[in-house]
Amino acid sequence: MGGVWEEWWWWCARPGRLPRAAPLTILIATVLTIITLLFFLNAKGLSRHPVPHQVWDLEDHDFDGAPQNHPDLVSYIRQLHLLAPSTGPYNLHNPNFSDFSQNGQSKKIEKILKGKRGGFFVEAGAYNGEELSNTLYLERHLGWTGLLVEPDPWNFWTLRKRGRKSHAVHACLSPSPYPKEVTFKQSDTMGHIVSGSEENNPHGIFTRVKCFPLYSLLLALNTTSIDLLSLDVEGAELQVLKTIPWEKVIIRVVCVEYKHVPEGGQALITYLKEKGYALDSTLGDDFIFVRKDIVERQNEGNL
């Protein structure tokens, strides 16, 4: 290969040829560079996700409507969508902050769970992993880990740079008990799944995003026990909660935004009461619910 390049440069350098050959040389060099980069990036991706061939052969649309506990779906999420926790240092804009949550949700949850260490959370609507985070305090100060769910590609790109010690997935929580792909409107902290009334509105920035059921994501993480579910999905909160097979999972505390729920905040209270939860407090636009058995143990002084 070296001899070929030497002959090429010798030919280009001959008197009278360089001015005409230079643009072509630059073009060829650029194309070769791009091909080389793509090759190495693809090779890196393959080595990072050693998965069975049958998973590679499946396309995203093959899972549309699949049961949320389907083993192929769970393997697909685990191998191709979950990003591992960072092993490096945090890269925060405001590292001296303690509680990054908007209205003290993190400290409230710490109090409810009596300062529990090493807990597990799921934060849906994780934004950039730092600002307005309900889980960063728990992760940094109490050694928690968990899953950060963020569908907005710009926010997720920023989140990945924060060095969070939790898994992350660029997706939304499905409002149905099966995976689906939706149109998502990007809008900083207000991004949301597009409703029927918005589909013909050309204003805004839209993208297609995969949605996975919460239960599918938990199975991909090999856990069905959550200390905190933080749910801020701009209106789809009740729908997401209704996809959960409550008899198969344990969720101790639910922090859920009620402001944009079409059915209203009372619908959230009614539904979660039926599932065995008590409304503990309201902080800003969030309800904080606690499993009744935890409340009872707290009242008895056993927690």
C-alpha positions in Angstrom: 0.0 0.0 0.0 2.9 2.4 0.8 4.3 2.0 -2.7 1.0 2.9 -4.3 0.7 6.1 -2.2 4.3 7.1 -3.0 3.7 6.7 -6.7 0.5 8.8 -6.4 2.2 11.6 -4.6 5.2 11.5 -7.0 2.8 11.8 -9.9 0.9 14.6 -8.3 4.2 16.5 -7.5 5.4 16.5 -11.1 5.7 19.9 -12.5 2.4 21.2 -13.9 0.3 18.5 -12.3 -0.2 19.6 -8.7 -2.6 22.4 -9.2 -5.0 20.2 -11.2 -4.5 17.1 -9.0 -4.8 18.8 -5.6 -8.6 18.9 -5.5 -8.9 15.3 -6.6 -6.3 14.2 -4.0 -8.1 16.0 -1.2 -11.4 14.4 -2.2 -9.9 10.9 -2.3 -8.1 11.4 1.0 -11.4 12.6 2.6 -13.4 9.7 1.3 -10.8 7.2 2.5 -10.7 8.9 5.9 -14.4 8.7 6.3 -14.5 5.0 5.3 -11.7 4.2 7.8 -13.5 6.0 10.6 -16.8 4.2 9.8 -15.0 0.9 9.8 -13.5 1.4 13.2 -16.6 2.8 14.7 -18.6 -0.2 13.5 -16.0 -2.6 14.7 -16.0 -0.9 18.1 -19.8 -1.2 18.3 -19.7 -4.9 17.4 -17.1 -5.7 20.0 -19.1 -3.7 22.6 -22.3 -5.6 22.1 -21.5 -9.4 21.8 -25.0 -10.7 21.1 -26.4 -13.8 19.6 -26.9 -13.7 15.8 -30.7 -14.1 16.2 -30.8 -10.7 18.0 -28.9 -8.9 15.3 -31.2 -10.4 12.7 -34.3 -8.7 14.3 -35.4 -5.3 13.3 -37.0 -2.7 15.6 -40.4 -3.2 14.0 -40.3 -7.0 14.7 -41.1 -6.1 18.4 -44.0 -3.8 17.7 -46.9 -5.2 19.8 -44.7 -7.9 21.5 -45.5 -8.9 25.1 -43.5 -6.8 27.5 -41.9 -9.9 29.0 -41.0 -11.5 25.7 -37.4 -13.0 26.1 -36.3 -11.7 22.7 -37.5 -8.2 23.5 -35.7 -8.3 26.9 -32.5 -9.5 25.2 -32.7 -6.9 22.5 -33.1 -4.1 25.0 -30.2 -5.4 27.2 -27.8 -5.9 24.4 -28.5 -3.0 22.1 -30.1 -0.2 24.0 -28.9 -0.2 27.7 -25.8 1.8 28.3 -23.7 0.8 31.2 -23.0 3.1 34.2 -19.9 5.4 33.8 -16.8 4.3 35.6 -15.1 7.7 35.3 -15.5 10.8 37.5 -18.6 12.9 37.4 -18.6 15.8 34.9 -21.1 18.2 36.4 -21.6 21.9 35.7 -22.3 22.5 39.3 -20.5 19.8 41.3 -20.9 21.7 44.6 -24.7 21.4 44.5 -26.2 18.8 46.8 -29.8 18.4 45.9 -30.4 19.0 42.2 -34.2 18.4 42.4 -36.5 21.3 41.8 -38.4 21.3 45.0 -36.4 19.1 47.4 -37.8 15.8 46.1 -34.5 13.9 46.7 -34.2 15.0 50.3 -37.9 14.1 50.9 -37.3 10.6 49.5 -34.2 10.2 51.6 -36.4 11.0 54.7 -39.2 8.7 53.7 -36.7 5.8 53.2 -34.8 6.7 56.4 -31.5 7.5 54.6 -31.4 4.1 52.8 -28.1 3.5 51.1 -27.5 1.5 48.0 -31.0 1.9 46.7 -32.3 1.5 43.1 -34.3 4.0 41.1 -35.8 4.6 37.7 -36.0 8.2 36.6 -38.1 8.7 33.4 -37.6 12.2 32.0 -34.0 12.3 33.2 -33.3 15.4 31.1 -29.6 16.1 31.0 -28.7 14.0 34.1 -28.0 16.9 36.3 -30.4 19.9 36.3 -33.8 19.1 37.9 -32.6 15.6 38.7 -34.6 13.7 41.4 -31.9 11.0 41.6 -28.4 12.6 41.4 -28.3 13.4 45.1 -29.3 9.8 45.9 -26.6 8.5 43.6 -23.8 10.7 44.8 -24.4 10.8 48.5 -26.2 7.5 49.3 -24.6 5.2 46.7 -27.8 4.5 44.8 -27.8 3.3 41.2 -30.6 2.8 38.7 -31.9 3.6 35.2 -32.1 7.0 33.5 -34.7 7.1 30.7 -34.5 10.1 28.3 -36.1 10.2 24.8 -34.9 13.6 23.6 -31.7 13.0 21.6 -30.1 16.3 22.5 -30.8 15.9 26.2 -29.5 12.3 26.1 -26.3 13.3 24.4 -25.7 15.8 27.3 -26.7 13.2 29.9 -24.1 10.7 28.7 -21.4 13.3 29.4 -22.3 13.7 33.0 -20.6 10.5 34.2 -23.7 9.2 35.9 -23.2 5.9 37.8 -26.4 4.4 36.5 -27.6 2.7 33.4 -29.1 4.9 30.7 -31.4 4.3 27.8 -32.3 6.6 24.9 -36.0 5.8 24.7 -39.3 6.7 26.3 -41.4 4.6 28.6 -44.2 3.1 26.6 -47.7 4.2 27.3 -48.8 0.8 26.2 -47.9 -2.7 27.6 -45.8 -3.4 24.5 -43.0 -1.6 22.7 -43.8 0.9 20.0 -42.2 3.7 18.1 -43.7 7.2 18.4 -43.2 10.7 17.1 -41.6 12.8 19.8 -41.6 16.6 20.0 -38.3 18.0 21.3 -38.7 20.9 23.6 -36.0 21.0 26.2 -37.7 20.0 29.5 -41.1 19.8 27.9 -40.5 17.2 25.2 -43.4 14.8 24.8 -45.0 12.1 22.7 -47.0 13.8 20.0 -50.8 13.4 20.3 -53.2 13.1 17.5 -54.1 16.8 17.6 -50.4 17.7 17.1 -49.7 15.5 14.1 -50.7 18.0 11.5 -48.9 20.9 13.3 -45.7 21.6 11.4 -44.2 23.9 14.1 -41.5 22.4 16.3 -38.7 19.8 16.1 -39.8 16.2 15.8 -38.0 12.9 15.9 -39.0 9.2 16.0 -38.2 7.5 19.3 -38.5 4.0 20.6 -40.7 3.3 23.6 -40.2 0.3 25.9 -42.5 -0.8 28.7 -41.1 -0.2 32.2 -41.4 -3.9 33.0 -39.4 -4.8 29.9 -36.6 -2.5 31.0 -36.6 -3.9 34.5 -36.3 -7.4 33.2 -33.4 -6.3 31.0 -31.7 -5.1 34.2 -32.5 -8.3 36.0 -34.5 -6.6 38.7 -38.2 -6.2 39.7 -37.5 -4.2 42.9 -37.4 -0.4 42.8 -37.0 2.0 45.7 -38.0 5.0 43.7 -39.8 5.5 40.4 -39.5 9.1 39.4 -42.0 9.8 36.5 -42.0 13.0 34.6 -43.2 12.2 31.0 -45.3 15.3 30.3 -48.8 13.9 30.3 -48.3 10.1 29.8 -47.8 9.4 33.5 -51.0 7.6 34.2 -50.8 5.6 31.0 -47.3 4.4 31.9 -48.3 3.4 35.4 -51.2 1.3 34.0 -48.7 -0.8 32.0 -47.0 -2.0 35.2 -47.8 -5.6 36.3 -48.0 -4.6 40.0 -48.2 -8.2 41.2 -44.7 -8.8 39.7 -42.8 -5.7 40.8 -42.1 -3.9 44.0 -42.0 -0.1 43.9 -41.6 1.5 47.3 -41.9 5.2 46.4 -43.5 6.8 43.3 -42.7 10.5 42.5 -44.9 11.5 39.7 -45.7 14.8 38.0 -49.4 15.5 37.8 -49.5 18.8 36.1 -49.9 17.6 32.5 -51.9 14.4 33.1 -55.1 14.8 30.9 -57.2 12.9 33.4 -56.1 15.2 36.2 -54.2 14.7 39.5 -57.1 13.1 41.2 -57.0 10.2 38.7 -53.4 9.5 39.7 -54.4 9.5 43.4 -57.3 7.2 42.8 -55.3 4.8 40.7 -52.3 4.5 43.0 -54.6 4.2 46.0 -56.1 1.1 44.3 -52.6 -0.3 43.9 -51.8 0.1 47.6 -50.2 3.5 47.8 -50.8 6.5 50.0 -50.2 10.1 49.0 -47.4 11.3 51.3 -46.8 14.8 50.0 -47.0 17.3 47.2 -43.8 19.2 46.1 -44.3 21.6 43.3 -46.0 19.7 40.5 -45.1 16.3 41.9 -47.1 13.9 44.0 -45.0 11.6 46.2 -46.7 8.2 47.0 -45.5 5.6 49.4 -46.5 2.0 49.6 -49.0 1.6 52.4 -47.0 -1.3 54.0 -44.1 1.1 54.3 -46.3 3.8 55.9 -47.6 1.2 58.4 -44.2 0.1 59.3 -43.1 3.7 59.8 -46.1 4.3 62.1 -45.1 1.3 64.1 -41.5 2.4 64.3 -40.2 -0.6 62.4 -38.7 1.3 59.5 
